[in-house]
Amino acid sequence: MKICRTAAFVLAGAFTGTASAAPLSPADRDTIRQQQQHLLEQSQQQRDELERATPLARPPQPAPEVSTPGP
């Protein structure tokens, strides 16, 4: 959850100041791109770990029908 909050904070900060902010230098853009790529990789690792840690749920098996002899 910490990464989700961090990513949300970064994205919110990126959108709030873009209208009046000075243009970013190529170095700044590269730094931001690397940070975003790192966050994406961390998120993917978390998803992969959760998939491995979560057991697959098996659908319930139907109960076998018990036949009783007729009258």
N, CA, C and O atoms as a GROMACS GRO file, in nm:
protein
  284
    1MET      N    1   0.082  -0.120   0.000
    1MET     CA    2   0.000   0.000   0.000
    1MET      C    3   0.087   0.126   0.000
    1MET      O    4   0.047   0.229  -0.053
    2LYS      N    5   0.207   0.116   0.059
    2LYS     CA    6   0.293   0.233   0.066
    2LYS      C    7   0.329   0.281  -0.074
    2LYS      O    8   0.334   0.401  -0.099
    3ILE      N    9   0.354   0.188  -0.164
    3ILE     CA   10   0.391   0.226  -0.300
    3ILE      C   11   0.274   0.293  -0.370
    3ILE      O   12   0.294   0.389  -0.444
    4CYS      N   13   0.155   0.243  -0.347
    4CYS     CA   14   0.036   0.306  -0.408
    4CYS      C   15   0.022   0.450  -0.362
    4CYS      O   16  -0.008   0.539  -0.442
    5ARG      N   17   0.042   0.472  -0.232
    5ARG     CA   18   0.032   0.609  -0.181
    5ARG      C   19   0.143   0.696  -0.238
    5ARG      O   20   0.121   0.812  -0.272
    6THR      N   21   0.263   0.638  -0.247
    6THR     CA   22   0.376   0.714  -0.301
    6THR      C   23   0.350   0.750  -0.447
    6THR      O   24   0.371   0.863  -0.489
    7ALA      N   25   0.303   0.652  -0.524
    7ALA     CA   26   0.275   0.678  -0.665
    7ALA      C   27   0.165   0.782  -0.681
    7ALA      O   28   0.174   0.869  -0.767
    8ALA      N   29   0.062   0.773  -0.598
    8ALA     CA   30  -0.047   0.870  -0.605
    8ALA      C   31   0.004   1.009  -0.570
    8ALA      O   32  -0.036   1.108  -0.632
    9PHE      N   33   0.090   1.017  -0.471
    9PHE     CA   34   0.146   1.146  -0.431
    9PHE      C   35   0.232   1.204  -0.542
    9PHE      O   36   0.223   1.323  -0.572
   10VAL      N   37   0.314   1.120  -0.604
   10VAL     CA   38   0.400   1.167  -0.714
   10VAL      C   39   0.315   1.215  -0.830
   10VAL      O   40   0.341   1.321  -0.888
   11LEU      N   41   0.213   1.137  -0.866
   11LEU     CA   42   0.127   1.177  -0.977
   11LEU      C   43   0.049   1.304  -0.946
   11LEU      O   44   0.036   1.391  -1.032
   12ALA      N   45  -0.002   1.316  -0.825
   12ALA     CA   46  -0.075   1.437  -0.786
   12ALA      C   47   0.017   1.558  -0.791
   12ALA      O   48  -0.023   1.665  -0.837
   13GLY      N   49   0.137   1.542  -0.743
   13GLY     CA   50   0.233   1.652  -0.746
   13GLY      C   51   0.272   1.689  -0.888
   13GLY      O   52   0.296   1.806  -0.918
   14ALA      N   53   0.279   1.590  -0.975
   14ALA     CA   54   0.316   1.617  -1.114
   14ALA      C   55   0.208   1.696  -1.186
   14ALA      O   56   0.239   1.779  -1.271
   15PHE      N   57   0.082   1.671  -1.153
   15PHE     CA   58  -0.027   1.738  -1.222
   15PHE      C   59  -0.058   1.876  -1.165
   15PHE      O   60  -0.111   1.961  -1.238
   16THR      N   61  -0.029   1.901  -1.039
   16THR     CA   62  -0.069   2.027  -0.979
   16THR      C   63   0.016   2.145  -1.024
   16THR      O   64  -0.035   2.256  -1.035
   17GLY      N   65   0.142   2.124  -1.049
   17GLY     CA   66   0.228   2.237  -1.079
   17GLY      C   67   0.268   2.250  -1.224
   17GLY      O   68   0.355   2.330  -1.255
   18THR      N   69   0.209   2.175  -1.313
   18THR     CA   70   0.255   2.176  -1.452
   18THR      C   71   0.216   2.303  -1.527
   18THR      O   72   0.287   2.341  -1.620
   19ALA      N   73   0.109   2.368  -1.491
   19ALA     CA   74   0.064   2.485  -1.566
   19ALA      C   75   0.159   2.602  -1.549
   19ALA      O   76   0.185   2.675  -1.645
   20SER      N   77   0.211   2.624  -1.430
   20SER     CA   78   0.295   2.740  -1.405
   20SER      C   79   0.442   2.704  -1.386
   20SER      O   80   0.523   2.792  -1.358
   21ALA      N   81   0.477   2.579  -1.401
   21ALA     CA   82   0.615   2.537  -1.378
   21ALA      C   83   0.703   2.570  -1.498
   21ALA      O   84   0.656   2.577  -1.612
   22ALA      N   85   0.829   2.591  -1.469
   22ALA     CA   86   0.926   2.615  -1.576
   22ALA      C   87   0.947   2.484  -1.652
   22ALA      O   88   0.930   2.376  -1.596
   23PRO      N   89   0.985   2.493  -1.778
   23PRO     CA   90   1.010   2.371  -1.855
   23PRO      C   91   1.119   2.287  -1.788
   23PRO      O   92   1.215   2.341  -1.732
   24LEU      N   93   1.103   2.157  -1.795
   24LEU     CA   94   1.201   2.067  -1.734
   24LEU      C   95   1.321   2.050  -1.827
   24LEU      O   96   1.308   2.046  -1.949
   25SER      N   97   1.436   2.040  -1.765
   25SER     CA   98   1.556   2.014  -1.843
   25SER      C   99   1.557   1.866  -1.882
   25SER      O  100   1.488   1.786  -1.819
   26PRO      N  101   1.633   1.829  -1.983
   26PRO     CA  102   1.641   1.687  -2.019
   26PRO      C  103   1.688   1.600  -1.902
   26PRO      O  104   1.644   1.486  -1.888
   27ALA      N  105   1.777   1.652  -1.820
   27ALA     CA  106   1.824   1.574  -1.704
   27ALA      C  107   1.711   1.552  -1.605
   27ALA      O  108   1.697   1.444  -1.549
   28ASP      N  109   1.629   1.656  -1.582
   28ASP     CA  110   1.516   1.643  -1.491
   28ASP      C  111   1.415   1.541  -1.544
   28ASP      O  112   1.364   1.458  -1.469
   29ARG      N  113   1.388   1.549  -1.674
   29ARG     CA  114   1.294   1.454  -1.734
   29ARG      C  115   1.345   1.311  -1.722
   29ARG      O  116   1.268   1.219  -1.695
   30ASP      N  117   1.476   1.294  -1.742
   30ASP     CA  118   1.534   1.160  -1.731
   30ASP      C  119   1.524   1.108  -1.588
   30ASP      O  120   1.495   0.991  -1.566
   31THR      N  121   1.548   1.196  -1.491
   31THR     CA  122   1.538   1.157  -1.350
   31THR      C  123   1.395   1.116  -1.316
   31THR      O  124   1.374   1.014  -1.250
   32ILE      N  125   1.299   1.194  -1.362
   32ILE     CA  126   1.158   1.162  -1.336
   32ILE      C  127   1.120   1.031  -1.403
   32ILE      O  128   1.050   0.948  -1.344
   33ARG      N  129   1.165   1.012  -1.527
   33ARG     CA  130   1.136   0.888  -1.598
   33ARG      C  131   1.193   0.768  -1.524
   33ARG      O  132   1.128   0.664  -1.513
   34GLN      N  133   1.316   0.781  -1.473
   34GLN     CA  134   1.378   0.671  -1.398
   34GLN      C  135   1.300   0.642  -1.269
   34GLN      O  136   1.282   0.526  -1.232
   35GLN      N  137   1.255   0.747  -1.201
   35GLN     CA  138   1.178   0.727  -1.078
   35GLN      C  139   1.046   0.656  -1.108
   35GLN      O  140   1.006   0.564  -1.036
   36GLN      N  141   0.980   0.698  -1.214
   36GLN     CA  142   0.854   0.634  -1.252
   36GLN      C  143   0.876   0.488  -1.292
   36GLN      O  144   0.797   0.401  -1.257
   37GLN      N  145   0.984   0.463  -1.366
   37GLN     CA  146   1.014   0.326  -1.406
   37GLN      C  147   1.042   0.240  -1.283
   37GLN      O  148   0.998   0.125  -1.277
   38HIS      N  149   1.113   0.295  -1.186
   38HIS     CA  150   1.142   0.223  -1.063
   38HIS      C  151   1.012   0.190  -0.988
   38HIS      O  152   0.996   0.079  -0.938
   39LEU      N  153   0.920   0.286  -0.981
   39LEU     CA  154   0.791   0.261  -0.915
   39LEU      C  155   0.711   0.152  -0.988
   39LEU      O  156   0.649   0.067  -0.924
   40LEU      N  157   0.714   0.156  -1.120
   40LEU     CA  158   0.643   0.054  -1.197
   40LEU      C  159   0.703  -0.085  -1.172
   40LEU      O  160   0.629  -0.183  -1.158
   41GLU      N  161   0.836  -0.093  -1.167
   41GLU     CA  162   0.901  -0.221  -1.142
   41GLU      C  163   0.869  -0.272  -1.002
   41GLU      O  164   0.845  -0.392  -0.983
   42GLN      N  165   0.868  -0.183  -0.904
   42GLN     CA  166   0.834  -0.224  -0.767
   42GLN      C  167   0.690  -0.274  -0.761
   42GLN      O  168   0.662  -0.375  -0.696
   43SER      N  169   0.600  -0.206  -0.828
   43SER     CA  170   0.459  -0.248  -0.829
   43SER      C  171   0.445  -0.385  -0.894
   43SER      O  172   0.370  -0.470  -0.845
   44GLN      N  173   0.516  -0.406  -1.004
   44GLN     CA  174   0.509  -0.536  -1.071
   44GLN      C  175   0.565  -0.646  -0.982
   44GLN      O  176   0.509  -0.756  -0.976
   45GLN      N  177   0.674  -0.618  -0.911
   45GLN     CA  178   0.731  -0.718  -0.820
   45GLN      C  179   0.632  -0.752  -0.709
   45GLN      O  180   0.618  -0.868  -0.671
   46GLN      N  181   0.564  -0.651  -0.657
   46GLN     CA  182   0.464  -0.677  -0.553
   46GLN      C  183   0.351  -0.764  -0.606
   46GLN      O  184   0.307  -0.858  -0.539
   47ARG      N  185   0.303  -0.734  -0.726
   47ARG     CA  186   0.196  -0.815  -0.785
   47ARG      C  187   0.242  -0.959  -0.805
   47ARG      O  188   0.168  -1.053  -0.776
   48ASP      N  189   0.366  -0.976  -0.855
   48ASP     CA  190   0.418  -1.111  -0.876
   48ASP      C  191   0.429  -1.187  -0.744
   48ASP      O  192   0.393  -1.305  -0.737
   49GLU      N  193   0.478  -1.120  -0.640
   49GLU     CA  194   0.491  -1.185  -0.509
   49GLU      C  195   0.355  -1.223  -0.454
   49GLU      O  196   0.339  -1.330  -0.395
   50LEU      N  197   0.256  -1.136  -0.471
   50LEU     CA  198   0.122  -1.168  -0.423
   50LEU      C  199   0.063  -1.287  -0.498
   50LEU      O  200  -0.003  -1.372  -0.438
   51GLU      N  201   0.086  -1.293  -0.628
   51GLU     CA  202   0.036  -1.406  -0.706
   51GLU      C  203   0.098  -1.537  -0.658
   51GLU      O  204   0.029  -1.638  -0.646
   52ARG      N  205   0.229  -1.534  -0.629
   52ARG     CA  206   0.296  -1.655  -0.582
   52ARG      C  207   0.252  -1.692  -0.441
   52ARG      O  208   0.244  -1.810  -0.408
   53ALA      N  209   0.222  -1.594  -0.358
   53ALA     CA  210   0.187  -1.619  -0.218
   53ALA      C  211   0.041  -1.657  -0.199
   53ALA      O  212   0.005  -1.719  -0.098
   54THR      N  213  -0.044  -1.622  -0.294
   54THR     CA  214  -0.187  -1.648  -0.281
   54THR      C  215  -0.220  -1.783  -0.342
   54THR      O  216  -0.198  -1.805  -0.461
   55PRO      N  217  -0.273  -1.875  -0.260
   55PRO     CA  218  -0.309  -2.006  -0.316
   55PRO      C  219  -0.429  -1.992  -0.410
   55PRO      O  220  -0.518  -1.909  -0.388
   56LEU      N  221  -0.430  -2.073  -0.512
   56LEU     CA  222  -0.542  -2.071  -0.605
   56LEU      C  223  -0.662  -2.135  -0.539
   56LEU      O  224  -0.652  -2.241  -0.478
   57ALA      N  225  -0.776  -2.072  -0.552
   57ALA     CA  226  -0.899  -2.125  -0.496
   57ALA      C  227  -0.956  -2.228  -0.593
   57ALA      O  228  -0.975  -2.200  -0.711
   58ARG      N  229  -0.982  -2.346  -0.542
   58ARG     CA  230  -1.041  -2.450  -0.626
   58ARG      C  231  -1.192  -2.440  -0.618
   58ARG      O  232  -1.248  -2.417  -0.511
   59PRO      N  233  -1.259  -2.458  -0.731
   59PRO     CA  234  -1.406  -2.454  -0.727
   59PRO      C  235  -1.456  -2.573  -0.645
   59PRO      O  236  -1.396  -2.680  -0.648
   60PRO      N  237  -1.566  -2.555  -0.574
   60PRO     CA  238  -1.619  -2.665  -0.494
   60PRO      C  239  -1.661  -2.782  -0.583
   60PRO      O  240  -1.721  -2.764  -0.689
   61GLN      N  241  -1.627  -2.901  -0.537
   61GLN     CA  242  -1.663  -3.022  -0.611
   61GLN      C  243  -1.806  -3.061  -0.577
   61GLN      O  244  -1.845  -3.056  -0.461
   62PRO      N  245  -1.884  -3.099  -0.676
   62PRO     CA  246  -2.021  -3.142  -0.646
   62PRO      C  247  -2.018  -3.271  -0.564
   62PRO      O  248  -1.935  -3.359  -0.587
   63ALA      N  249  -2.108  -3.280  -0.470
   63ALA     CA  250  -2.116  -3.400  -0.386
   63ALA      C  251  -2.168  -3.516  -0.471
   63ALA      O  252  -2.260  -3.499  -0.550
   64PRO      N  253  -2.108  -3.633  -0.453
   64PRO     CA  254  -2.156  -3.748  -0.532
   64PRO      C  255  -2.298  -3.784  -0.490
   64PRO      O  256  -2.334  -3.781  -0.372
   65GLU      N  257  -2.377  -3.818  -0.589
   65GLU     CA  258  -2.516  -3.855  -0.560
   65GLU      C  259  -2.520  -3.996  -0.504
   65GLU      O  260  -2.458  -4.088  -0.558
   66VAL      N  261  -2.593  -4.011  -0.397
   66VAL     CA  262  -2.608  -4.143  -0.336
   66VAL      C  263  -2.739  -4.201  -0.385
   66VAL      O  264  -2.846  -4.144  -0.364
   67SER      N  265  -2.730  -4.315  -0.451
   67SER     CA  266  -2.854  -4.377  -0.502
   67SER      C  267  -2.904  -4.480  -0.401
   67SER      O  268  -2.828  -4.561  -0.348
   68THR      N  269  -3.031  -4.473  -0.376
   68THR     CA  270  -3.093  -4.569  -0.284
   68THR      C  271  -3.174  -4.668  -0.365
   68THR      O  272  -3.231  -4.633  -0.469
   69PRO      N  273  -3.180  -4.790  -0.318
   69PRO     CA  274  -3.260  -4.888  -0.394
   69PRO      C  275  -3.407  -4.850  -0.395
   69PRO      O  276  -3.459  -4.795  -0.298
   70GLY      N  277  -3.472  -4.878  -0.503
   70GLY     CA  278  -3.613  -4.844  -0.520
   70GLY      C  279  -3.705  -4.928  -0.432
   70GLY      O  280  -3.658  -5.019  -0.364
   71PRO      N  281  -3.834  -4.900  -0.432
   71PRO     CA  282  -3.930  -4.972  -0.345
   71PRO      C  283  -3.951  -5.113  -0.379
   71PRO      O  284  -4.029  -5.182  -0.313
   0.00000   0.00000   0.00000
